[in-house]
Amino acid sequence: MLNRYARAWLARVLTPLAAFLLRRGVSPDAVTVAGTLGVVVSALVAYPQGQLFWGTIAITCFVFSDAVDGTMARMSGRTSAWGGFLDSTLDRFGDAAVFGGLVLYATGAGADTPWARGLAVLALANLALGFVVSYARARAEAAGARADVGIAERSERLVATLVVTAFVGLGLPQTVLVVVLALLAAASCVTIGQRLSLVRRQLLPGDEPARART
């Protein structure tokens, strides 16, 4: 949802940067890798130290690379299944770093707050549920079905988490982040249910009893 509307706008805004990088011989894959490394380092260094606001600012800057590399690929005519695979795979590292950084914050610099334990549990829950949401879609597509439904796709979960985390870094009560993470965990569970239901309707009628399960 948010992803569909934001990407078109970001592509227009970031086109000059994409063109500049292409002129310098930078490849879209290099931008993808660099952006992921930036997100991972920012989240795992800044968040555990309690730098929630500046950590989020740094993460957000690197997250934009997700739009820059796609724009570069289209402009250079180098879009490929490999590029999409690389981008999707490295996104999992970024997500893990953001929620993992929040877990480290809740058990370290932010451990003296009343809601620290709840924050750690919910950040870990969102990390796990986010992987299940993504895996459900990937596994469905591998089986020849589609699972592009859900009220909480990756973009919505990431934006909500980063925005609220930044405001907590500016003084918003930590309770707000806990509530938002709880809502995101619930929304992820609903999304998983929606995807399971959709895929079941597509595969069950002609499903073979011997279909492999992994």
DOLUM-252218 format. One record per residue: residue number from 0; x, y negated, z of N, C-alpha, C, O in turn. Coordinates in nm, 3 decimals, always signed. Atoms other than C-alpha are relative to their C-alpha. Layout:
# residues N
drenvo:npx:npy:npz:capx:capy:capz:cpx:cpy:cpz:opx:opy:opz
NUM:X:Y:Z:X:Y:Z:X:Y:Z:X:Y:Z .
...
//
This chain:
# residues 214
drenvo:npx:npy:npz:capx:capy:capz:cpx:cpy:cpz:opx:opy:opz
0:+0.083:+0.121:+0.000:+0.000:+0.000:+0.000:+0.086:-0.125:+0.000:+0.097:-0.195:-0.101 .
1:-0.091:+0.113:-0.007:+0.241:-0.266:+0.125:+0.111:+0.016:-0.102:+0.154:-0.081:-0.165 .
2:-0.109:-0.029:+0.092:+0.508:-0.097:-0.084:-0.034:-0.043:-0.141:+0.051:-0.100:-0.210 .
3:+0.039:+0.031:+0.138:+0.313:-0.146:-0.409:+0.001:-0.151:-0.025:+0.046:-0.197:-0.130 .
4:+0.007:+0.144:+0.018:+0.257:-0.519:-0.355:+0.135:-0.069:+0.021:+0.169:-0.164:-0.050 .
5:-0.125:+0.067:-0.034:+0.594:-0.606:-0.202:+0.108:+0.022:-0.105:+0.186:-0.069:-0.133 .
6:-0.108:-0.031:+0.094:+0.815:-0.434:-0.459:-0.002:-0.091:-0.122:+0.103:-0.136:-0.168 .
7:+0.009:+0.085:+0.119:+0.685:-0.639:-0.755:+0.049:-0.141:+0.032:+0.121:-0.201:-0.048 .
8:-0.043:+0.134:-0.040:+0.739:-0.966:-0.566:+0.150:-0.003:+0.024:+0.219:-0.094:-0.021 .
9:-0.143:-0.005:-0.029:+1.083:-0.864:-0.441:+0.082:+0.014:-0.127:+0.190:-0.044:-0.139 .
10:-0.074:-0.019:+0.126:+1.187:-0.754:-0.789:+0.022:-0.134:-0.069:+0.130:-0.159:-0.122 .
11:-0.014:+0.132:+0.063:+1.121:-1.105:-0.922:+0.101:-0.087:+0.075:+0.184:-0.154:+0.014 .
12:-0.088:+0.084:-0.081:+1.301:-1.273:-0.634:+0.146:+0.045:-0.011:+0.238:-0.037:-0.015 .
13:-0.135:-0.054:-0.003:+1.602:-1.042:-0.646:+0.062:+0.024:-0.138:+0.175:+0.070:-0.147 .
14:-0.052:-0.020:+0.135:+1.642:-1.030:-1.025:+0.132:-0.074:-0.025:+0.222:-0.015:-0.084 .
15:-0.129:+0.068:+0.022:+1.917:-1.298:-1.030:+0.117:+0.073:+0.068:+0.225:+0.083:+0.010 .
16:-0.106:-0.073:-0.070:+2.117:-1.102:-0.770:+0.032:+0.130:-0.074:+0.149:+0.167:-0.089 .
17:-0.021:-0.124:+0.074:+2.066:-0.779:-0.964:+0.080:-0.025:-0.127:+0.171:+0.052:-0.159 .
18:-0.072:+0.033:+0.123:+2.185:-0.944:-1.285:+0.146:-0.034:+0.029:+0.236:+0.004:-0.046 .
19:-0.138:+0.037:-0.039:+2.492:-1.087:-1.107:+0.083:+0.124:+0.028:+0.198:+0.134:-0.017 .
20:-0.073:-0.122:-0.034:+2.591:-0.746:-0.970:+0.029:+0.085:-0.124:+0.137:+0.144:-0.136 .
21:-0.022:-0.075:+0.124:+2.547:-0.581:-1.310:+0.113:-0.061:-0.082:+0.194:+0.011:-0.141 .
22:-0.108:+0.067:+0.074:+2.772:-0.842:-1.470:+0.136:+0.028:+0.061:+0.237:+0.026:-0.009 .
23:-0.127:-0.030:-0.068:+3.037:-0.757:-1.211:+0.034:+0.149:-0.006:+0.134:+0.193:+0.052 .
24:-0.029:-0.142:+0.016:+3.017:-0.388:-1.302:-0.042:+0.088:+0.116:+0.001:+0.203:+0.126 .
25:+0.048:-0.079:-0.114:+2.844:-0.274:-0.984:-0.115:+0.089:-0.046:-0.203:+0.044:-0.118 .
26:+0.104:-0.093:+0.042:+2.626:+0.033:-1.032:-0.115:+0.001:+0.101:-0.094:-0.029:+0.218 .
27:+0.113:-0.011:-0.093:+2.276:+0.079:-0.882:+0.026:+0.100:+0.112:-0.013:+0.076:+0.226 .
28:-0.030:-0.100:-0.103:+2.399:+0.390:-0.697:+0.090:-0.057:+0.108:+0.074:-0.027:+0.226 .
29:-0.090:+0.061:-0.098:+2.674:+0.188:-0.531:-0.076:-0.090:+0.095:-0.048:-0.094:+0.214 .
30:+0.083:+0.087:-0.083:+2.417:-0.063:-0.407:-0.084:+0.082:+0.097:-0.101:+0.045:+0.213 .
31:+0.080:-0.088:-0.086:+2.200:+0.219:-0.273:+0.082:+0.051:+0.118:+0.037:+0.047:+0.232 .
32:-0.087:-0.053:-0.105:+2.490:+0.371:-0.079:+0.042:-0.110:+0.097:+0.039:-0.090:+0.218 .
33:-0.044:+0.110:-0.084:+2.615:+0.035:+0.050:-0.113:-0.049:+0.090:-0.092:-0.079:+0.208 .
34:+0.115:+0.044:-0.079:+2.267:-0.067:+0.163:-0.030:+0.095:+0.114:-0.058:+0.052:+0.226 .
35:+0.026:-0.100:-0.104:+2.218:+0.257:+0.353:+0.105:-0.008:+0.110:+0.071:-0.004:+0.228 .
36:-0.106:+0.012:-0.100:+2.555:+0.225:+0.524:-0.020:-0.124:+0.086:+0.003:-0.121:+0.207 .
37:+0.025:+0.123:-0.076:+2.466:-0.131:+0.623:-0.111:+0.017:+0.101:-0.099:-0.029:+0.215 .
38:+0.112:-0.024:-0.092:+2.135:-0.025:+0.776:+0.045:+0.088:+0.116:+0.017:+0.057:+0.232 .
39:-0.043:-0.095:-0.103:+2.292:+0.266:+0.964:+0.094:-0.067:+0.101:+0.074:-0.053:+0.222 .
40:-0.096:+0.065:-0.090:+2.581:+0.063:+1.106:-0.069:-0.108:+0.083:-0.046:-0.117:+0.203 .
41:+0.069:+0.108:-0.072:+2.359:-0.235:+1.197:-0.087:+0.055:+0.112:-0.085:+0.004:+0.224 .
42:+0.092:-0.056:-0.100:+2.102:-0.019:+1.378:+0.074:+0.068:+0.114:+0.037:+0.052:+0.231 .
43:-0.067:-0.079:-0.103:+2.347:+0.205:+1.562:+0.104:-0.080:+0.079:+0.153:-0.033:+0.181 .
44:-0.092:+0.085:-0.074:+2.577:-0.079:+1.668:-0.077:-0.107:+0.078:-0.052:-0.127:+0.197 .
45:+0.068:+0.112:-0.064:+2.340:-0.367:+1.745:-0.108:+0.043:+0.100:-0.112:-0.008:+0.212 .
46:+0.111:-0.039:-0.088:+2.036:-0.192:+1.895:+0.048:+0.056:+0.135:-0.002:+0.014:+0.239 .
47:-0.045:-0.053:-0.130:+2.224:+0.010:+2.162:+0.058:-0.107:+0.093:+0.059:-0.090:+0.215 .
48:-0.055:+0.109:-0.081:+2.385:-0.316:+2.278:-0.108:-0.099:+0.044:-0.079:-0.196:+0.114 .
49:+0.109:+0.089:-0.037:+2.044:-0.479:+2.319:-0.019:-0.117:-0.094:-0.099:-0.206:-0.066 .
50:+0.012:+0.108:+0.098:+2.086:-0.706:+2.014:-0.114:+0.032:-0.097:-0.090:+0.060:-0.214 .
51:+0.113:-0.041:+0.081:+1.737:-0.637:+1.886:-0.031:-0.099:-0.112:-0.064:-0.058:-0.223 .
52:+0.033:+0.100:+0.103:+1.682:-0.964:+1.700:+0.104:-0.002:-0.110:+0.070:+0.013:-0.228 .
53:-0.104:+0.011:+0.104:+2.016:-0.996:+1.522:+0.023:+0.133:-0.070:+0.057:+0.137:-0.188 .
54:-0.009:-0.131:+0.064:+2.028:-0.624:+1.462:-0.106:+0.017:-0.107:-0.079:+0.070:-0.214 .
55:+0.110:-0.009:+0.098:+1.691:-0.645:+1.288:+0.025:-0.090:-0.120:-0.004:-0.052:-0.234 .
56:-0.033:+0.089:+0.112:+1.804:-0.942:+1.080:+0.100:+0.067:-0.094:+0.084:+0.063:-0.216 .
57:-0.101:-0.068:+0.082:+2.107:-0.745:+0.961:-0.062:+0.117:-0.075:-0.035:+0.136:-0.194 .
58:+0.065:-0.114:+0.064:+1.898:-0.434:+0.891:-0.087:-0.046:-0.116:-0.084:+0.014:-0.224 .
59:+0.091:+0.051:+0.104:+1.644:-0.638:+0.693:+0.077:-0.042:-0.124:+0.034:-0.015:-0.236 .
60:-0.081:+0.041:+0.116:+1.915:-0.786:+0.473:+0.043:+0.120:-0.082:+0.038:+0.118:-0.205 .
61:-0.045:-0.119:+0.073:+2.045:-0.441:+0.387:-0.118:+0.078:-0.058:-0.103:+0.145:-0.160 .
62:+0.117:-0.069:+0.053:+1.694:-0.301:+0.340:-0.037:-0.054:-0.138:-0.090:+0.020:-0.221 .
63:+0.031:+0.058:+0.131:+1.653:-0.541:+0.047:+0.074:+0.069:-0.113:+0.033:+0.060:-0.228 .
64:-0.073:-0.073:+0.104:+1.908:-0.331:-0.138:-0.087:+0.106:-0.064:-0.063:+0.148:-0.177 .
65:+0.091:-0.100:+0.053:+1.627:-0.080:-0.182:-0.076:-0.055:-0.120:-0.116:+0.020:-0.209 .
66:+0.064:+0.063:+0.115:+1.466:-0.329:-0.419:+0.102:-0.041:-0.105:+0.075:-0.036:-0.225 .
67:-0.104:+0.044:+0.093:+1.792:-0.454:-0.572:+0.045:+0.114:-0.090:+0.059:+0.095:-0.211 .
68:-0.050:-0.110:+0.083:+1.909:-0.110:-0.688:-0.101:+0.042:-0.106:-0.064:+0.076:-0.218 .
69:+0.102:-0.034:+0.099:+1.577:-0.035:-0.856:-0.008:-0.101:-0.112:-0.025:-0.065:-0.228 .
70:+0.002:+0.106:+0.101:+1.579:-0.370:-1.032:+0.120:+0.012:-0.092:+0.108:-0.006:-0.213 .
71:-0.120:-0.017:+0.081:+1.935:-0.312:-1.148:-0.014:+0.117:-0.096:+0.026:+0.107:-0.212 .
72:+0.017:-0.117:+0.086:+1.846:+0.033:-1.282:-0.091:-0.030:-0.118:-0.064:+0.012:-0.230 .
73:+0.093:+0.034:+0.109:+1.554:-0.104:-1.483:+0.064:-0.097:-0.098:+0.047:-0.082:-0.219 .
74:-0.061:+0.099:+0.087:+1.751:-0.399:-1.618:+0.108:+0.061:-0.088:+0.128:+0.018:-0.202 .
75:-0.110:-0.061:+0.075:+2.039:-0.177:-1.729:-0.044:+0.123:-0.078:+0.036:+0.183:-0.150 .
76:+0.049:-0.118:+0.068:+1.819:+0.102:-1.862:+0.057:+0.129:+0.056:+0.070:+0.228:-0.016 .
77:-0.065:-0.116:-0.061:+1.977:+0.345:-1.616:-0.090:+0.068:+0.103:-0.040:+0.135:+0.194 .
78:+0.090:-0.072:-0.090:+1.666:+0.468:-1.436:+0.010:+0.149:-0.027:+0.019:+0.192:-0.143 .
79:-0.015:-0.144:+0.016:+1.690:+0.840:-1.373:-0.058:+0.072:+0.120:-0.080:+0.014:+0.226 .
80:+0.048:-0.082:-0.111:+1.559:+1.122:-1.162:+0.105:+0.006:+0.111:+0.071:+0.013:+0.229 .
81:-0.106:-0.002:-0.099:+1.898:+1.128:-0.991:-0.006:-0.124:+0.089:+0.007:-0.114:+0.211 .
82:+0.006:+0.123:-0.078:+1.867:+0.765:-0.884:-0.113:+0.002:+0.101:-0.096:-0.040:+0.215 .
83:+0.113:-0.010:-0.091:+1.524:+0.826:-0.736:+0.027:+0.098:+0.112:-0.010:+0.074:+0.227 .
84:-0.033:-0.101:-0.102:+1.648:+1.137:-0.556:+0.099:-0.058:+0.102:+0.081:-0.041:+0.222 .
85:-0.100:+0.058:-0.090:+1.951:+0.954:-0.413:-0.064:-0.103:+0.092:-0.038:-0.103:+0.212 .
86:+0.065:+0.105:-0.077:+1.740:+0.659:-0.301:-0.089:+0.058:+0.110:-0.084:+0.015:+0.225 .
87:+0.091:-0.061:-0.096:+1.479:+0.877:-0.132:+0.076:+0.074:+0.110:+0.037:+0.070:+0.227 .
88:-0.078:-0.075:-0.098:+1.740:+1.094:+0.039:+0.068:-0.094:+0.099:+0.065:-0.070:+0.220 .
89:-0.070:+0.092:-0.088:+1.940:+0.802:+0.176:-0.096:-0.082:+0.086:-0.058:-0.128:+0.194 .
90:+0.101:+0.067:-0.083:+1.619:+0.635:+0.299:-0.018:+0.071:+0.133:-0.043:+0.008:+0.235 .
91:+0.017:-0.078:-0.124:+1.596:+0.917:+0.554:+0.110:-0.036:+0.100:+0.085:-0.040:+0.221 .
92:-0.107:+0.040:-0.090:+1.935:+0.815:+0.695:-0.032:-0.135:+0.064:-0.010:-0.154:+0.184 .
93:+0.035:+0.131:-0.053:+1.817:+0.456:+0.732:-0.108:+0.009:+0.106:-0.097:-0.053:+0.211 .
94:+0.108:-0.016:-0.097:+1.496:+0.558:+0.908:+0.051:+0.062:+0.129:+0.017:+0.018:+0.239 .
95:-0.055:-0.067:-0.119:+1.685:+0.789:+1.141:+0.083:-0.097:+0.084:+0.077:-0.093:+0.206 .
96:-0.085:+0.095:-0.071:+1.929:+0.510:+1.230:-0.084:-0.103:+0.076:-0.051:-0.137:+0.189 .
97:+0.085:+0.100:-0.066:+1.652:+0.258:+1.310:-0.064:+0.057:+0.125:-0.053:-0.002:+0.233 .
98:+0.067:-0.057:-0.117:+1.455:+0.486:+1.539:+0.101:+0.059:+0.099:+0.080:+0.055:+0.220 .
99:-0.105:-0.048:-0.089:+1.771:+0.648:+1.674:+0.063:-0.114:+0.079:+0.096:-0.098:+0.196 .
100:-0.053:+0.117:-0.069:+1.905:+0.303:+1.758:-0.093:-0.046:+0.111:-0.046:-0.089:+0.216 .
101:+0.095:+0.037:-0.105:+1.586:+0.228:+1.951:+0.004:+0.098:+0.116:-0.011:+0.059:+0.232 .
102:-0.015:-0.099:-0.108:+1.626:+0.553:+2.144:+0.123:-0.033:+0.084:+0.117:-0.030:+0.207 .
103:-0.122:+0.035:-0.072:+1.982:+0.453:+2.233:-0.018:-0.128:+0.081:+0.035:-0.140:+0.192 .
104:+0.028:+0.123:-0.075:+1.861:+0.107:+2.335:-0.082:+0.031:+0.125:-0.051:-0.018:+0.233 .
105:+0.089:-0.030:-0.112:+1.587:+0.251:+2.556:+0.069:+0.081:+0.109:+0.029:+0.075:+0.226 .
106:-0.073:-0.080:-0.099:+1.832:+0.486:+2.728:+0.130:-0.067:+0.042:+0.206:-0.013:+0.123 .
107:-0.122:+0.071:-0.033:+2.110:+0.228:+2.749:-0.027:-0.142:+0.048:-0.062:-0.162:+0.164 .
108:+0.015:+0.141:-0.038:+2.084:-0.152:+2.746:-0.140:-0.033:+0.050:-0.156:-0.122:+0.134 .
109:+0.137:+0.030:-0.042:+1.706:-0.145:+2.788:-0.057:+0.099:+0.099:-0.178:+0.103:+0.121 .
110:+0.048:-0.107:-0.088:+1.688:+0.141:+3.036:-0.057:-0.049:+0.132:-0.125:+0.026:+0.201 .
111:+0.046:+0.049:-0.129:+1.612:-0.082:+3.334:-0.141:-0.060:-0.006:-0.187:-0.117:+0.093 .
112:+0.135:+0.053:+0.013:+1.269:-0.183:+3.202:-0.103:+0.110:+0.030:-0.074:+0.228:+0.010 .
113:+0.101:-0.100:-0.039:+0.945:-0.011:+3.318:-0.043:+0.092:-0.114:-0.080:+0.207:-0.090 .
114:+0.052:-0.077:+0.112:+0.855:+0.107:+2.968:+0.110:+0.069:-0.080:+0.085:+0.119:-0.190 .
115:-0.114:-0.053:+0.075:+1.200:+0.232:+2.868:-0.020:+0.146:-0.039:+0.007:+0.184:-0.153 .
116:+0.017:-0.142:+0.030:+1.117:+0.601:+2.892:-0.105:+0.021:-0.109:-0.085:+0.100:-0.201 .
117:+0.104:-0.011:+0.103:+0.798:+0.560:+2.691:+0.051:-0.045:-0.135:+0.017:+0.014:-0.237 .
118:-0.057:+0.049:+0.125:+0.988:+0.360:+2.430:+0.089:+0.106:-0.063:+0.083:+0.128:-0.184 .
119:-0.090:-0.104:+0.053:+1.250:+0.635:+2.395:-0.079:+0.116:-0.058:-0.047:+0.166:-0.166 .
120:+0.080:-0.113:+0.046:+0.987:+0.908:+2.362:-0.073:-0.034:-0.130:-0.076:+0.047:-0.223 .
121:+0.077:+0.038:+0.119:+0.780:+0.717:+2.107:+0.090:-0.026:-0.120:+0.053:+0.005:-0.233 .
122:-0.095:+0.019:+0.111:+1.083:+0.615:+1.899:+0.042:+0.135:-0.056:+0.051:+0.153:-0.177 .
123:-0.037:-0.134:+0.045:+1.187:+0.980:+1.887:-0.117:+0.067:-0.073:-0.097:+0.137:-0.172 .
124:+0.119:-0.058:+0.066:+0.830:+1.084:+1.799:-0.017:-0.057:-0.140:-0.048:+0.017:-0.233 .
125:+0.013:+0.062:+0.132:+0.819:+0.834:+1.512:+0.108:+0.049:-0.095:+0.084:+0.063:-0.215 .
126:-0.107:-0.053:+0.083:+1.153:+0.961:+1.387:-0.040:+0.137:-0.055:-0.026:+0.162:-0.175 .
127:+0.037:-0.135:+0.043:+1.027:+1.319:+1.376:-0.121:-0.002:-0.094:-0.122:+0.065:-0.197 .
128:+0.122:+0.005:+0.082:+0.682:+1.235:+1.236:+0.028:-0.062:-0.137:-0.032:-0.021:-0.237 .
129:-0.034:+0.061:+0.127:+0.834:+1.014:+0.967:+0.062:+0.101:-0.095:+0.035:+0.099:-0.215 .
130:-0.060:-0.103:+0.084:+1.038:+1.306:+0.842:-0.105:+0.099:-0.049:-0.099:+0.145:-0.163 .
131:+0.106:-0.092:+0.041:+0.730:+1.530:+0.838:-0.086:-0.062:-0.110:-0.123:+0.006:-0.206 .
132:+0.078:+0.070:+0.103:+0.534:+1.270:+0.639:+0.071:+0.008:-0.135:+0.009:+0.041:-0.236 .
133:-0.076:-0.004:+0.125:+0.809:+1.253:+0.378:+0.014:+0.142:-0.053:+0.003:+0.165:-0.173 .
134:-0.017:-0.139:+0.043:+0.864:+1.629:+0.372:-0.128:+0.054:-0.061:-0.124:+0.128:-0.159 .
135:+0.128:-0.049:+0.051:+0.493:+1.696:+0.319:-0.018:-0.041:-0.146:-0.065:+0.039:-0.227 .
136:+0.014:+0.046:+0.138:+0.496:+1.486:+0.003:+0.099:+0.071:-0.093:+0.063:+0.116:-0.202 .
137:-0.101:-0.065:+0.083:+0.822:+1.632:-0.128:-0.034:+0.147:-0.024:-0.018:+0.198:-0.135 .
138:+0.033:-0.142:+0.015:+0.709:+1.989:-0.063:-0.122:+0.019:-0.088:-0.129:+0.115:-0.165 .
139:+0.119:-0.008:+0.085:+0.372:+1.925:-0.226:+0.038:-0.017:-0.147:-0.008:+0.058:-0.233 .
140:-0.041:+0.024:+0.138:+0.535:+1.785:-0.539:+0.080:+0.118:-0.055:+0.070:+0.150:-0.174 .
141:-0.076:-0.118:+0.044:+0.770:+2.085:-0.552:-0.095:+0.116:-0.034:-0.062:+0.201:-0.116 .
142:+0.098:-0.106:+0.027:+0.460:+2.307:-0.549:-0.095:-0.038:-0.113:-0.189:+0.037:-0.143 .
143:+0.083:+0.042:+0.112:+0.305:+2.113:-0.836:-0.126:-0.074:+0.040:-0.218:-0.088:-0.040 .
144:+0.116:+0.076:-0.048:+0.059:+1.914:-0.624:+0.044:-0.143:+0.027:+0.161:-0.177:+0.010 .
145:-0.033:+0.137:-0.038:+0.044:+1.552:-0.518:-0.045:-0.025:+0.143:-0.143:+0.034:+0.189 .
146:+0.034:+0.032:-0.138:+0.037:+1.409:-0.167:+0.026:-0.148:+0.026:+0.075:-0.186:+0.132 .
147:-0.025:+0.144:-0.009:+0.053:+1.034:-0.230:-0.114:-0.073:+0.069:-0.165:-0.172:+0.016 .
148:+0.106:+0.064:-0.076:-0.208:+0.945:+0.031:+0.051:-0.023:+0.142:+0.154:+0.029:+0.181 .
149:-0.037:+0.022:-0.140:-0.195:+0.820:+0.388:-0.012:-0.144:+0.041:+0.010:-0.235:-0.039 .
150:+0.018:+0.136:-0.050:-0.261:+0.518:+0.604:+0.132:-0.059:+0.050:+0.139:-0.179:+0.078 .
151:-0.128:+0.050:-0.052:+0.102:+0.491:+0.716:+0.115:+0.056:-0.082:+0.177:+0.156:-0.045 .
152:-0.115:-0.039:+0.080:+0.360:+0.521:+0.441:+0.127:-0.062:+0.059:+0.121:-0.140:+0.154 .
153:-0.128:+0.042:-0.056:+0.728:+0.453:+0.500:+0.011:-0.150:+0.014:+0.055:-0.199:+0.118 .
154:-0.017:+0.145:-0.003:+0.718:+0.084:+0.415:-0.077:-0.064:+0.114:-0.025:-0.150:+0.185 .
155:+0.080:+0.056:-0.108:+0.435:+0.007:+0.656:+0.062:+0.029:+0.137:+0.068:-0.058:+0.223 .
156:-0.058:-0.037:-0.130:+0.601:+0.196:+0.940:+0.128:-0.079:+0.026:+0.150:-0.127:+0.137 .
157:-0.127:+0.068:-0.018:+0.940:+0.035:+0.882:-0.019:-0.149:+0.026:+0.044:-0.205:+0.115 .
158:+0.024:+0.144:-0.017:+0.810:-0.321:+0.847:-0.057:-0.029:+0.138:-0.010:-0.121:+0.207 .
159:+0.061:+0.023:-0.131:+0.592:-0.297:+1.158:+0.104:+0.017:+0.111:+0.109:-0.063:+0.205 .
160:-0.102:-0.025:-0.103:+0.880:-0.152:+1.362:+0.102:-0.112:+0.006:+0.136:-0.160:+0.114 .
161:-0.103:+0.103:+0.002:+1.135:-0.409:+1.250:-0.052:-0.136:+0.047:+0.016:-0.206:+0.122 .
162:+0.056:+0.130:-0.039:+0.907:-0.711:+1.292:-0.018:-0.008:+0.151:+0.024:-0.105:+0.214 .
163:+0.026:+0.002:-0.144:+0.800:-0.620:+1.644:+0.130:+0.010:+0.079:+0.145:-0.056:+0.182 .
164:-0.129:-0.011:-0.069:+1.153:-0.518:+1.745:+0.072:-0.135:+0.003:+0.131:-0.172:+0.104 .
165:-0.063:+0.133:+0.004:+1.282:-0.858:+1.632:-0.062:-0.094:+0.102:+0.009:-0.168:+0.169 .
166:+0.067:+0.089:-0.095:+1.020:-1.039:+1.840:+0.027:+0.041:+0.145:+0.035:-0.045:+0.233 .
167:-0.039:-0.044:-0.134:+1.102:-0.824:+2.143:+0.139:-0.055:+0.033:+0.167:-0.092:+0.146 .
168:-0.132:+0.058:-0.019:+1.459:-0.940:+2.094:-0.004:-0.148:+0.032:+0.089:-0.202:+0.090 .
169:+0.018:+0.144:-0.028:+1.328:-1.298:+2.114:-0.077:-0.025:+0.129:-0.100:-0.141:+0.165 .
170:+0.067:+0.019:-0.128:+1.145:-1.235:+2.440:-0.139:+0.057:+0.012:-0.199:+0.052:+0.120 .
171:+0.130:-0.064:-0.008:+0.821:-1.058:+2.351:+0.009:+0.120:+0.094:+0.110:+0.191:+0.092 .
172:-0.008:-0.114:-0.094:+0.736:-0.800:+2.622:+0.025:+0.132:-0.071:-0.030:+0.158:-0.178 .
173:-0.032:-0.130:+0.058:+0.874:-0.456:+2.553:-0.125:+0.087:-0.014:-0.130:+0.178:-0.097 .
174:+0.126:-0.074:+0.007:+0.524:-0.325:+2.614:-0.061:-0.004:-0.139:-0.120:+0.094:-0.185 .
175:+0.058:+0.016:+0.134:+0.417:-0.458:+2.274:+0.064:+0.100:-0.097:-0.006:+0.161:-0.177 .
176:-0.069:-0.096:+0.087:+0.681:-0.247:+2.098:-0.046:+0.143:+0.029:-0.064:+0.223:-0.062 .
177:+0.046:-0.133:-0.039:+0.569:+0.059:+2.293:-0.139:+0.026:-0.060:-0.165:+0.134:-0.114 .
178:+0.136:-0.016:+0.055:+0.207:+0.002:+2.187:+0.005:+0.019:-0.151:-0.064:+0.105:-0.206 .
179:-0.011:-0.010:+0.145:+0.304:-0.050:+1.823:+0.055:+0.137:-0.041:+0.005:+0.198:-0.135 .
180:-0.055:-0.132:+0.032:+0.515:+0.266:+1.819:-0.101:+0.111:+0.026:-0.105:+0.210:-0.047 .
181:+0.104:-0.099:-0.027:+0.228:+0.459:+1.975:-0.103:+0.001:-0.114:-0.146:+0.108:-0.158 .
182:+0.096:+0.008:+0.111:-0.008:+0.333:+1.704:+0.060:+0.058:-0.129:-0.010:+0.126:-0.204 .
183:-0.065:-0.054:+0.119:+0.245:+0.418:+1.432:+0.010:+0.152:+0.007:-0.006:+0.220:-0.094 .
184:-0.006:-0.146:-0.015:+0.287:+0.769:+1.573:-0.137:+0.062:-0.030:-0.147:+0.164:-0.097 .
185:+0.136:-0.050:+0.026:-0.091:+0.816:+1.568:-0.032:-0.009:-0.149:-0.090:+0.083:-0.206 .
186:+0.026:+0.017:+0.143:-0.111:+0.678:+1.213:+0.078:+0.102:-0.083:+0.029:+0.151:-0.185 .
187:-0.078:-0.101:+0.071:+0.166:+0.914:+1.104:-0.068:+0.137:+0.008:-0.070:+0.212:-0.089 .
188:+0.072:-0.128:-0.015:-0.029:+1.209:+1.245:-0.120:+0.005:-0.093:-0.148:+0.108:-0.154 .
189:+0.115:+0.006:+0.092:-0.335:+1.096:+1.049:+0.047:+0.018:-0.144:-0.016:+0.089:-0.222 .
190:-0.055:-0.012:+0.135:-0.122:+1.061:+0.735:+0.037:+0.144:-0.032:+0.009:+0.193:-0.142 .
191:-0.035:-0.141:+0.020:+0.012:+1.414:+0.778:-0.127:+0.082:-0.024:-0.130:+0.167:-0.113 .
192:+0.127:-0.070:+0.019:-0.345:+1.540:+0.815:-0.061:-0.027:-0.136:-0.113:+0.064:-0.201 .
193:+0.054:+0.035:+0.132:-0.455:+1.352:+0.503:+0.075:+0.074:-0.111:+0.013:+0.123:-0.205 .
194:-0.080:-0.066:+0.103:-0.169:+1.499:+0.300:-0.024:+0.151:+0.000:-0.033:+0.212:-0.106 .
195:+0.029:-0.143:-0.007:-0.231:+1.852:+0.425:-0.135:+0.031:-0.062:-0.150:+0.129:-0.135 .
196:+0.135:-0.022:+0.053:-0.599:+1.822:+0.339:-0.002:-0.011:-0.152:-0.062:+0.072:-0.220 .
197:-0.002:+0.019:+0.144:-0.531:+1.688:-0.010:+0.071:+0.115:-0.071:+0.022:+0.166:-0.172 .
198:-0.075:-0.107:+0.063:-0.271:+1.951:-0.091:-0.076:+0.133:+0.011:-0.074:+0.213:-0.083 .
199:+0.078:-0.124:-0.016:-0.490:+2.230:+0.047:-0.109:+0.010:-0.106:-0.132:+0.116:-0.163 .
200:+0.107:-0.001:+0.101:-0.773:+2.129:-0.187:+0.056:+0.028:-0.139:-0.012:+0.087:-0.223 .
201:-0.060:-0.022:+0.132:-0.533:+2.138:-0.482:+0.054:+0.142:-0.017:+0.046:+0.198:-0.126 .
202:-0.071:-0.127:+0.012:-0.352:+2.464:-0.406:-0.080:+0.122:+0.043:-0.057:+0.232:-0.008 .
203:+0.066:-0.118:-0.056:-0.590:+2.687:-0.215:-0.085:+0.079:-0.099:-0.079:+0.202:-0.096 .
204:+0.087:-0.079:+0.089:-0.840:+2.781:-0.491:+0.074:+0.104:-0.082:+0.025:+0.216:-0.098 .
205:-0.074:-0.095:+0.082:-0.574:+2.947:-0.708:+0.126:+0.048:+0.067:+0.217:+0.098:+0.001 .
206:-0.122:-0.035:-0.071:-0.320:+3.015:-0.438:+0.022:+0.151:-0.002:-0.072:+0.228:+0.016 .
207:-0.034:-0.141:+0.000:-0.143:+3.347:-0.461:+0.039:+0.045:+0.140:+0.110:-0.027:+0.210 .
208:-0.030:-0.046:-0.136:-0.119:+3.555:-0.140:+0.150:+0.010:+0.026:+0.195:-0.004:+0.140 .
209:-0.143:-0.022:-0.020:+0.251:+3.611:-0.199:+0.081:-0.129:-0.011:+0.203:-0.125:-0.017 .
210:-0.073:+0.126:+0.014:+0.335:+3.239:-0.225:+0.101:-0.016:+0.114:+0.068:+0.004:+0.231 .
211:-0.105:+0.010:-0.102:+0.663:+3.177:-0.045:-0.025:-0.117:+0.092:-0.075:-0.221:+0.048 .
212:+0.015:+0.106:-0.098:+0.656:+2.969:+0.270:+0.134:-0.023:+0.068:+0.201:+0.071:+0.112 .
213:-0.128:+0.031:-0.062:+0.955:+2.789:+0.409:-0.020:-0.107:+0.105:+0.076:-0.148:+0.170 .
//
